[in-house]
Amino acid sequence: MIIDAPMPEHLSAVLNSPQFDDDSGITIEAVKYIEDRVELTFDIKFSEGPQQQWLLTVRHVEAERFIREWTQSIAMYGEHPLLLDYTEIETELYFRGTTSKANELFLDIFNSITQLSEYLDDVMQFILLPKEVTKLSQQEYGLFARGPKTILKIYQQCLSDHGIHAYFIDENKSALNGQDLKLFMLGDSFIIGQSFLFERQA
């Protein structure tokens, strides 16, 4: 579910160097929105020696979240739960049947979806609340959930494990776009886009 995308060699060389030690970190310094692109300036600060400033230009941006923080976590992904809403076909999962063990059903769904990422924030948007699962499990039939098919297949399996028949409708609905999107993460910040250009500024 999570597949890394390669970082530029000149940036990877810095991050993998002995200079980038446990006391080093990265901070966002500026974010600019310019017509069809977003420009993100971030600093790499070392425990010894001068810091480096980098400019990331992202085009065809679909989503972003920027949080000012000190972090050592930086990565690019070609597949990730945060990309699903933008890269996968959206469909609808309907069901027929009931269960008296709604709490167990919720826990099965929760545990299964959270296996997709070690970070809960990456998948929380795909998890129904316990009271919603309880209500639906007593409804006997209808729409259970709507979303990316990868997520709904997990729901389908969990429902089946509890004796509830679940099936897809509207499978031919187009994905939001056909672009080759990637995800860049810097700590808890992220940006989803199609084109990423990293340039060292200083």
Beta strands, then each sheet from edge to edge (+ up, - down):
strand 1: 3-4
strand 2: 25-34
strand 3: 37-45
strand 4: 52-59
strand 5: 63-65
strand 6: 74-79
strand 7: 90-96
strand 8: 141-148
strand 9: 165-169
strand 10: 182-186
strand 11: 189-193
strand 12: 195-200
sheet 1: 1+ 6- 10+ 11- 5+
sheet 2: 2+ 3- 4+ 12-
sheet 3: 8+ 7- 9+
end
